[in-house]
């Protein structure tokens, strides 16, 4: 059996001109651009798998994808040539071999996003949500803190995208960095639901300009209904900042030992 190699590809992109990450018919996507370049390099269809599928207009500084290749020569070819093949709004930050067990999506232990708000219109800062209304920063800080911990985020998920198993997410960071005329919302969790961050920001903004109660977040979470939360914040302010993984999976020689799971008596497999 010939040896195969698993690559980790770190990607940054400005999402303004793209219909999201995932390949779609007759539209330009980030995954589609990577596929085009990788297929040209390898002489066969090559589709990278990402840590998460960003929506149309959403950006990334720290998107991660994986790809399986057939030889050390292909590893070197991709690392050397791929960065120079990308369009100006997509950057290849790193290409490296990792453990064959590495999966950009399923191996991730946490993801971090940021969302930028500006309160003075600035045509040179297009990647932000311009809010002209006065915001109560203390109320928004309190609202952000209420998201910390493990909660069911059904109320903050696009209804058609709800998971069949569960909608629990453990949020370990949720806070604003405030400047004179702008703010950056930071959030990190073990997983995110579709539109979750943008719905969180939209709801916090409504609290900040007085359309919601100051301590509304616990009630909204408990409602488990998208209709209970606020508006969907625009895509242009959202950035996927970082995806975290177990360190051992960065070692190309690491192959985990899989121990069979034996269910206790009375349980069905």
C-alpha positions in Angstrom: 0.0 0.0 0.0 1.4 3.4 -1.0 1.9 6.0 1.7 -0.5 8.9 1.9 0.1 12.3 3.5 -2.4 14.5 5.3 -1.8 18.3 4.9 -3.1 21.1 7.0 -3.6 24.3 5.0 -4.2 27.5 6.9 -6.2 30.1 4.9 -7.2 33.7 5.3 -9.7 35.5 3.0 -11.8 38.6 2.6 -15.2 37.1 2.0 -16.8 40.1 0.3 -16.7 38.7 -3.3 -17.4 35.1 -2.3 -20.6 33.1 -1.8 -19.1 31.6 1.3 -16.6 28.7 1.7 -18.5 25.7 0.3 -18.5 24.9 -3.4 -21.8 25.8 -5.1 -23.0 25.6 -8.7 -22.4 28.6 -10.8 -21.0 30.8 -8.0 -17.5 31.7 -6.8 -16.5 30.3 -3.4 -13.3 30.1 -1.4 -13.3 26.3 -1.5 -13.9 26.4 -5.2 -10.9 28.6 -5.7 -8.7 26.3 -3.7 -10.0 23.3 -5.5 -9.2 24.9 -8.9 -5.6 25.7 -7.9 -5.0 22.3 -6.1 -6.5 20.4 -9.1 -4.2 22.2 -11.4 -1.2 21.5 -9.2 -1.9 17.8 -8.7 -3.5 16.9 -12.1 -6.5 15.4 -10.4 -9.6 16.6 -8.6 -8.6 17.8 -5.1 -11.2 19.2 -2.7 -10.0 20.6 0.7 -12.2 20.1 3.7 -12.5 23.0 6.1 -13.0 23.5 9.8 -16.3 25.3 9.1 -18.3 26.6 6.3 -18.4 30.4 6.5 -21.4 32.2 4.9 -21.4 34.6 2.0 -19.5 37.8 2.8 -17.9 36.4 6.0 -14.1 36.6 6.4 -11.4 34.5 7.9 -8.0 35.1 9.3 -7.6 31.5 10.6 -9.6 29.1 8.5 -8.1 25.6 8.5 -8.5 22.9 5.8 -7.1 19.4 5.3 -6.2 17.5 2.1 -4.8 14.1 1.5 -2.0 13.7 -1.0 0.1 10.8 -2.4 3.7 11.7 -2.0 6.3 13.9 -0.3 6.8 15.5 -3.7 3.2 16.6 -3.8 3.5 18.1 -0.3 6.5 20.1 -1.4 4.8 21.2 -4.6 1.7 22.5 -2.8 3.7 24.3 -0.1 5.9 26.0 -2.7 3.4 26.9 -5.4 -0.1 27.2 -3.9 0.4 30.6 -2.1 1.4 32.3 -5.4 -1.6 30.9 -7.3 -4.3 32.4 -5.1 -6.3 35.6 -6.0 -5.4 38.7 -4.0 -8.2 38.3 -1.5 -7.2 34.7 -0.5 -4.0 34.1 1.4 -2.3 30.8 2.2 -0.7 31.2 5.6 0.8 27.8 6.1 1.0 24.3 4.5 2.3 21.5 6.6 2.1 17.7 7.1 0.1 16.6 10.1 -1.0 13.3 11.6 -3.1 11.1 9.3 -5.8 11.3 12.0 -6.1 15.1 11.6 -9.5 16.3 10.3 -9.9 20.0 10.0 -13.6 19.8 11.0 -13.9 16.9 13.4 -10.6 17.3 15.2 -11.2 20.9 16.3 -11.6 21.5 20.0 -12.6 25.2 19.8 -13.2 28.0 17.3 -12.8 31.8 17.8 -14.7 34.5 16.0 -14.6 38.3 16.1 -17.3 40.8 15.0 -16.5 44.4 14.3 -19.0 47.3 14.9 -18.3 50.9 13.9 -20.3 53.9 15.0 -18.8 56.5 12.7 -19.3 55.8 9.0 -15.9 55.1 7.4 -15.6 53.9 3.8 -12.1 52.6 4.5 -13.5 50.1 7.1 -16.0 48.2 5.0 -15.6 45.0 7.0 -17.8 46.1 9.9 -21.4 46.8 10.8 -22.1 50.5 10.9 -24.5 51.3 13.8 -25.3 55.0 14.0 -27.4 54.7 17.2 -26.0 55.2 20.7 -25.1 51.9 22.4 -25.2 51.3 26.1 -21.9 49.5 26.5 -22.5 48.3 30.0 -25.7 46.6 29.0 -24.0 44.9 26.1 -21.1 43.8 28.3 -23.5 42.2 30.8 -25.4 40.5 27.9 -22.2 39.1 26.5 -21.1 37.7 29.9 -24.5 35.9 30.1 -23.5 33.7 27.2 -20.5 32.2 29.1 -20.8 28.5 30.0 -22.8 25.6 28.4 -26.2 26.5 27.0 -28.7 25.4 24.4 -28.3 27.9 21.6 -31.4 26.9 19.6 -32.7 30.5 19.9 -29.6 31.8 18.1 -29.5 29.3 15.3 -31.0 29.5 11.8 -34.1 27.5 12.2 -33.5 25.3 9.1 -30.0 24.4 10.4 -30.9 23.1 13.8 -29.0 19.9 14.8 -30.9 16.7 15.3 -28.8 15.6 18.2 -28.4 18.7 20.4 -27.7 22.4 20.2 -25.5 22.7 23.2 -22.4 24.9 22.9 -19.8 25.7 25.6 -18.8 29.3 25.4 -15.4 30.0 27.0 -14.9 33.6 25.9 -17.5 36.3 25.1 -16.7 39.9 25.5 -16.4 43.3 23.8 -13.3 45.4 23.2 -14.5 49.0 23.1 -12.7 51.9 21.4 -14.0 55.5 21.0 -15.9 54.9 17.8 -15.9 51.1 17.4 -16.0 47.7 19.1 -14.8 44.2 18.5 -16.9 41.3 19.9 -14.8 38.2 20.7 -16.3 34.8 21.2 -14.8 31.3 21.5 -16.7 28.0 21.9 -16.3 24.3 21.4 -18.8 24.5 18.5 -21.0 27.1 16.7 -24.4 26.7 15.1 -25.4 28.3 11.8 -25.7 32.1 12.2 -25.1 31.8 15.9 -22.5 34.6 16.2 -24.4 37.0 14.0 -27.6 36.4 15.9 -25.8 36.9 19.2 -24.4 40.3 18.0 -27.7 41.4 16.6 -29.4 40.6 19.8 -26.8 42.4 21.9 -27.0 45.4 19.7 -30.8 45.6 20.2 -30.1 45.5 24.0 -27.5 48.2 23.6 -29.9 50.7 21.8 -32.7 50.0 24.2 -35.1 47.7 22.3 -34.7 44.8 24.7 -34.5 44.3 28.5 -31.1 44.7 30.1 -31.0 41.0 31.3 -32.8 39.4 28.4 -30.2 36.7 27.4 -31.2 34.0 29.9 -34.8 34.3 28.9 -33.9 34.1 25.2 -31.7 31.0 25.7 -34.5 29.3 27.7 -37.1 30.0 25.0 -35.2 27.7 22.5 -36.9 29.6 19.6 -35.3 31.7 16.9 -38.2 34.1 17.2 -37.1 35.0 20.7 -33.8 36.5 19.7 -32.9 39.6 17.7 -31.9 40.5 14.2 -29.2 38.8 12.2 -26.2 41.1 12.1 -24.7 41.7 8.6 -22.1 39.3 7.4 -19.4 41.8 6.6 -18.4 42.3 10.3 -17.7 38.6 11.0 -14.3 37.0 11.0 -13.2 33.4 11.8 -10.1 34.1 13.8 -8.7 30.8 14.9 -9.4 27.0 15.1 -7.8 25.0 17.9 -6.7 21.4 17.8 -4.9 18.8 20.0 -1.2 19.4 19.8 -0.4 15.7 19.1 -2.3 15.9 15.8 0.3 18.3 14.5 2.8 15.5 14.6 2.9 13.7 11.2 4.0 10.5 13.0 1.1 10.5 15.5 -1.5 7.7 14.9 -3.9 7.3 17.8 -4.8 3.9 19.1 -8.5 3.4 18.7 -10.1 1.6 21.7 -13.4 -0.1 20.9 -16.3 1.3 22.9 -18.3 -1.4 24.6 -21.7 -0.2 25.7 -22.9 -1.1 29.2 -25.5 -3.9 29.6 -28.9 -2.8 28.5 -27.7 -0.2 26.0 -28.1 -0.6 22.3 -25.0 0.3 20.2 
